[in-house]
Amino acid sequence: MDKNFYNEASANKLGWSPSWFGEDGFDEDLVKAIKRWQGRNGLKKDGMCGPGTFRRIFTEREATILEEASATSRDKNYSQGIICNGEIVPIAWDKVIVWGEEGGLALPDSCFRSVSGERHPRFFVNHWDVCLSSESCFKVLKKRGISVHFAIDNDGTIYQFMDTNDIAWHAGSKKWNNASIGVEISNAYYTKYQSWYRRRGFGERPIWEDAEVHGSLQKPFLGFYDVQLQAAQALWQAISRHYNIPLECPLGADGELVTTVDPRCVAGRFNGFINHYNLTKRKIDCAGLDLKGLL
């Protein structure tokens, strides 16, 4: 693969520039700079700024941009429910903002697929966004041309980016997207961002240790705030009631949460609430989330 051509095409699509890596052109020097940055951040050193590298460097840059403060300081007007196939569905949570209203975040039509008729999703996928805020996550999704139905911000605000009846491109395969609803819970993941959260007034994030996924113990990382978990529970409950999705998660023969790929989920046979890692070994979100206990 021509890495210079790939990087230029990626930059045009996602909106980054060689200057993000300290270079001024799409050449071998940029490839080397990307490799160095990837190496410092624990990524595969292929010299190409693909979606994974883009998301990581976008988050790092956002941490130094003052405009990010607007996500914590602006006045917010909250909705009375979430939107499912054009209907207002009650939710036991007082901080919800849907697209199209003041303060809302609306993904363009090119980021998802609209559906004629009523959709009947069978499962709900939990993700973490590896971003600093739901607003940052929204920007990344928009740039990449992908989507998710909901996002839960650091203060517990639930943003709805699109109607749950539309198909979001969040889970991976077309089969999984067609049958699911998804949420991105805001969390930059890496402990180096702890000070950013403190400076913005969110307080100390819990550090999750001893989290295992795909049979591997993860290094300590930032966990979710309690208010985010409470918001997630309210969202799960509202979705469960409206779509008759059982408040169940993949359990093994020992009755404990499956913390790796589950064949039932992969085949689309599981009805309930899952983590993204239940679908593919390429993902580890949401490692450490006590999905069984919270449900």
C-alpha positions in Angstrom: 0.0 0.0 0.0 1.2 3.5 -0.8 1.3 5.0 2.7 1.7 8.6 1.4 -1.5 8.3 -0.8 -3.3 6.6 2.1 -2.4 9.4 4.5 -3.5 12.2 2.1 -6.8 10.4 1.5 -7.3 9.9 5.2 -6.5 13.6 5.9 -9.0 14.8 3.3 -11.7 12.5 4.7 -11.2 13.0 8.4 -9.9 16.6 8.5 -6.4 16.2 10.0 -3.1 17.6 8.6 0.6 16.7 8.6 1.1 19.5 11.1 -0.6 17.4 13.8 2.5 15.2 13.7 5.0 18.1 13.3 5.4 17.7 9.5 4.3 19.8 6.5 3.7 17.3 3.7 2.5 13.8 2.7 5.8 12.1 2.4 8.1 9.6 4.0 9.0 12.1 6.8 5.3 12.1 7.8 5.1 8.3 7.7 8.1 8.2 10.1 6.6 10.9 12.3 3.3 8.9 12.5 5.2 5.8 13.4 7.0 7.6 16.2 3.7 8.9 17.6 2.1 5.5 17.3 5.0 3.9 19.2 4.8 6.4 22.0 1.1 5.8 22.3 1.1 2.0 22.2 -0.4 1.7 18.7 0.7 -0.5 15.8 3.5 1.4 14.1 2.4 1.3 10.5 2.9 4.9 9.7 -0.7 5.4 8.5 -3.2 7.7 10.3 -6.3 5.5 10.1 -9.4 5.7 12.2 -7.8 4.4 15.4 -4.7 6.7 15.2 -6.9 9.6 14.2 -9.2 9.2 17.3 -6.3 9.0 19.6 -4.5 12.1 18.3 -7.8 14.0 18.0 -8.4 13.4 21.7 -4.9 14.5 22.6 -5.3 17.7 20.7 -8.7 18.3 22.2 -7.2 18.2 25.7 -5.4 21.4 24.9 -8.1 23.3 23.1 -10.0 25.8 25.2 -13.2 25.6 23.2 -13.7 22.2 24.9 -14.7 24.1 28.0 -18.0 25.0 26.3 -19.1 21.4 26.8 -19.1 22.0 30.6 -20.2 25.6 30.9 -23.1 26.2 28.5 -26.7 26.2 29.6 -28.6 23.1 28.7 -32.2 22.6 27.9 -33.3 19.0 28.7 -35.9 16.9 27.1 -38.6 14.8 28.7 -37.7 11.6 26.9 -35.8 9.8 24.1 -37.1 9.5 20.5 -38.0 6.0 19.2 -39.5 6.0 15.7 -40.7 9.5 16.1 -42.3 8.9 19.5 -41.3 10.4 22.8 -40.4 7.5 25.1 -40.3 8.3 28.8 -37.0 7.9 30.6 -36.3 8.0 34.3 -33.5 10.6 33.9 -33.7 14.3 34.0 -30.7 15.2 31.7 -31.5 14.2 28.1 -30.8 16.3 25.0 -32.0 15.1 21.6 -30.8 16.1 18.2 -32.7 19.0 16.5 -33.3 21.0 19.7 -31.3 23.8 21.3 -28.0 22.3 22.4 -28.6 19.1 20.5 -26.0 17.3 18.4 -27.4 16.0 15.1 -25.4 13.7 12.9 -25.8 14.2 9.2 -27.9 11.7 7.2 -24.7 10.5 5.5 -23.6 8.9 8.8 -26.5 6.5 9.2 -29.2 4.7 7.3 -32.8 5.7 7.7 -35.4 3.0 7.8 -39.0 3.0 6.4 -41.3 1.2 8.7 -40.6 0.2 12.3 -37.4 -1.5 13.3 -37.2 -4.1 16.0 -33.7 -4.2 17.5 -32.8 -7.3 19.5 -29.8 -6.1 21.4 -28.0 -3.0 22.8 -24.3 -2.4 22.6 -22.2 -0.4 25.1 -19.1 1.4 24.0 -16.6 3.8 25.5 -15.6 6.7 23.2 -11.9 7.2 24.1 -12.8 10.9 23.8 -12.9 13.7 26.4 -16.6 14.5 26.1 -19.7 13.5 24.2 -19.2 16.7 22.1 -15.7 15.4 21.1 -17.1 12.0 20.3 -19.7 13.6 18.1 -17.0 15.5 16.2 -15.1 12.2 15.6 -18.2 10.3 14.5 -19.1 13.1 12.1 -15.6 13.3 10.6 -15.5 9.5 10.1 -19.0 9.3 8.7 -20.2 6.8 11.3 -22.7 7.0 14.1 -24.2 5.8 17.3 -27.7 6.5 18.7 -26.7 7.8 22.2 -23.8 9.3 24.1 -23.5 9.7 27.8 -21.4 12.7 28.8 -19.1 13.2 31.9 -21.9 14.9 33.9 -24.4 12.2 33.1 -26.2 14.1 30.3 -27.6 11.7 27.7 -27.3 13.0 24.1 -29.4 11.4 21.4 -27.8 11.9 18.0 -30.5 10.1 15.9 -33.8 8.2 16.1 -33.4 4.7 17.4 -35.4 3.5 14.4 -32.5 4.5 12.2 -29.6 2.2 11.7 -26.3 3.5 13.3 -22.9 2.4 12.0 -21.4 1.5 15.4 -21.2 -2.2 16.0 -19.1 -3.3 13.0 -20.9 -5.6 10.6 -24.1 -4.8 8.8 -25.8 -7.7 10.6 -25.0 -6.3 14.0 -25.8 -2.7 13.1 -29.2 -3.7 11.7 -30.2 -5.5 14.9 -28.9 -3.1 17.5 -28.9 0.2 19.3 -25.7 1.7 20.7 -24.3 4.1 23.2 -20.9 5.7 23.6 -20.1 6.5 27.2 -17.6 9.3 27.4 -14.2 8.2 28.8 -10.7 9.1 27.5 -9.5 5.8 29.0 -5.9 6.7 29.5 -4.9 7.8 33.0 -2.8 10.7 31.7 -6.1 12.5 31.1 -7.1 12.4 34.8 -5.8 16.0 35.3 -8.0 17.2 32.4 -11.1 16.0 34.1 -10.1 17.6 37.4 -9.4 20.9 35.8 -12.8 20.9 34.1 -14.5 20.4 37.4 -15.7 16.8 36.8 -13.6 15.5 39.7 -11.4 12.4 39.9 -12.4 9.5 37.7 -12.2 6.1 39.3 -9.2 4.0 38.2 -10.3 0.5 37.1 -7.8 -2.2 37.8 -7.8 -6.0 37.3 -10.2 -5.7 34.4 -9.9 -8.8 32.1 -11.1 -9.0 28.6 -10.3 -11.7 25.9 -8.4 -13.6 28.6 -5.9 -10.7 29.1 -5.5 -8.5 32.2 -5.7 -4.8 31.2 -3.4 -2.1 32.6 -5.2 0.3 35.0 -7.4 2.7 33.1 -10.0 5.4 33.7 -13.4 4.1 34.6 -16.9 5.7 34.4 -18.3 8.3 36.9 -21.1 7.0 39.0 -23.5 9.5 37.4 -22.6 8.0 34.0 -23.5 4.5 35.2 -26.8 5.8 36.6 -27.6 7.5 33.3 -26.8 4.2 31.5 -29.1 2.3 33.8 -31.9 4.7 33.0 -31.3 4.5 29.3 -31.2 0.7 29.4 -34.4 0.6 31.3 -36.2 2.9 28.8 -34.9 0.9 25.8 -35.9 -2.4 27.5 -39.4 -1.3 28.1 -40.0 0.2 24.7 -38.4 -2.6 22.6 -39.0 -5.5 25.0 -35.3 -6.2 25.1 -34.6 -8.2 28.3 -32.4 -6.7 30.9 -29.9 -9.6 30.5 -26.3 -9.8 29.4 -24.2 -12.8 28.1 -23.4 -15.1 31.0 -21.2 -18.2 31.0 -21.9 -21.6 32.5 -20.7 -20.2 35.9 -23.4 -17.5 35.8 -20.8 -14.8 35.4 -20.5 -12.1 32.7 -18.8 -13.3 29.5 -15.7 -11.1 29.1 -14.8 -12.1 25.5 -16.5 -12.7 22.2 -19.8 -14.6 22.7 -20.9 -16.8 19.7 -24.6 -16.0 20.5 -23.9 -12.3 20.1 -21.8 -12.8 16.9 -24.6 -14.8 15.4 -27.2 -12.2 16.3 -29.1 -14.7 18.5 -28.6 -12.9 21.8 -31.4 -10.7 23.1 -30.2 -8.2 25.7 -27.4 -5.8 26.6 -23.8 -6.5 25.6 -20.4 -4.9 25.5 -18.6 -4.2 22.2 -16.0 -6.9 23.1 -18.8 -9.5 23.0 -18.8 -9.1 19.2 -15.1 -8.9 18.2 -11.7 -9.5 19.6 -10.6 -6.2 18.0 -12.5 -4.3 20.8 -12.0 -4.2 24.6 -14.9 -1.8 25.5 -16.4 -1.8 28.0 -13.8 -3.8 30.0 -14.4 -3.6 33.7 -18.1 -2.6 33.4 -20.2 -4.6 35.8 -22.9 -5.1 33.3 -24.5 -8.0 35.2 -24.7 -6.1 38.5 -25.9 -2.9 36.9 -28.7 -4.6 34.9 
